[in-house]
Amino acid sequence: MMSPSPFHPVNLVLGLVIWALWFVLLYGGLSVGCAFAPPDAEAGVWTWINATSLIAGLTVSGYLLACAHGCWKAPSLSHVSEVEPIKAFISKTSAAVYLVSAFASLMLAMPGVILPPCI
């Protein structure tokens, strides 16, 4: 899944929408996993649920970081000699939103590194 053009206004909210979907998926999946296939309590943080949430968190954060990088570099890589100021603003602001969303997405997965699931 690729993001739209770096100059498209939807990028201003897309990072936060992806973060919100990740939030719902992570905690919904954790609840379902704990209800139907709870890991052994003695395993601590070394469970399949924690590994899955950490890998998925790194994937989501990596995608958001790639979107942030693409939006940040777009005005300088544009084939047009001079990018309109509003397009540059949208692109740079979108990069910041993607960056904050990537950080927030990674922080959602961090409890899986330090806490056992299903407690």
Secondary structure, DSSP 8 states (H G I E B T S, - for coil): -----TTSTTHHHHHHHHHHHHHHHHHHHHHHHHHHS---GGGTT-SHHHHHHHHHHHHHHHHHHHHHHHHHHHHHH-SSSS--HHHHHHHHHHHHHHHHHHHHHHHHHTHHHHS-S--
